[in-house]
């Protein structure tokens, strides 16, 4: 599918999702799914999301929380977001999974960067 068509379909899906007008069939059979376990009150930071066919990956997102960290030998409190990935290793090997995770982490830390 050409990029222009992907963008148009994405914008249409986004608009209909915001208006609660998506059909259940349009919310299935994704390539990658994002699940939000941070919205639940248990306060868990990690999960093991389960891949549903035909997905090749699922990303579990926790709640942003403050946590002490050490950067450049200095202690500070930073906002942290824990992510939990599951990948289908028949499609995505460990090296690619680590690369995807690292790239997403960089984008989340600095969304304006184009790396």
N, C-alpha and C positions, 0 to 999 in steps of 0.2 A: 504494500500500500504506500503510495507516495506520501511524503511528510505533510504536504498541504491537506490531504484528505484525512490523515490521522488527527491533525490539529482541529479540523472542522468537526469530526466525530467526537473528539474530546470535549470541545466547547458545547456541543449539543447535549452530550451526556451530563456534563457538569450543570448546565442550566436546568435540565429536567430533574436531576437529582436534588438540586436546591428547591425545586418546586414540588418535591415528593411525587414525581410523575414517571419514575422508572418502573418498568415491569420487572418482576422477579427474575425472568430469564436473562435480563441485561446485567444482572449482578452475579452471574455464575460464569464458570469456565474462563477465568482470567489466567494470565500468564504469571503474574505476581499479585499477591493480595497483601494488604496492610490491615492488621488487626490491632485494636487499641485496648489493651488490658489495663491501662493506666486509669481508665475512667471508673473502675470498680473500687469500692471503698476499702479493700483489703490492704492496700498499700504495697503490694508486691512489686519488686523491681525487675524480676526475670520471669520468663515463661518459656514453654517449648511449643511454639505454634505447629500445628499439624497441617501438612500440605494436602490439599484436596485436588484430585485429578481434574483437569489437565494442567494445574499449576506446576511451575518449576521452582517457585520460592514463595515463602510467606514471611513477612516482617511483623514482629510483635513490638509494639511501642508502649513503654511504660509512661508514668507521669514524670514531668520535670520536677526535680527536687534539689534542694541545696545540700552540698556535701563538702567536707573538708578535703582538699587535695594539696599535693606538693608540686609546684612548678618552679623550675630553676632554683631549687633548694630553698624555696620560700613556701610557707604554709598560707593557704587562703581558702575562702569558701567560694565555691563556684556552683552555678546551676548545671545539673547533670541530667541527661536523658539516656536511659538504658534501652538498648535495642536488642531484640532476640530474633535471629534469622533461623530458618530451616530451608535447606536447599535439596532438590532432587539431584543426587550425585550421578544419576544416569545422564543428566543434561549439563549440570554445572559442577565442575570439579572444585576441589578445595582451594586451589590457587585463584580461580576466577571468583569464588565466593568471598575470599579474603579481599580481593581487589575491589569487588562491588561494595563490600562493607566499608572499606577504607575510603573509597570515593564518596559514598553517601555521608560518612562521618565528616569529611572535609567540607562538603556542601552545606551540611547543617551548621557547622561551626562558622562558616563564612559564605553565606548564600550568594553574595555579590561576586565572588571569585569565579572565574571561568577556567577551571582546570579539568 
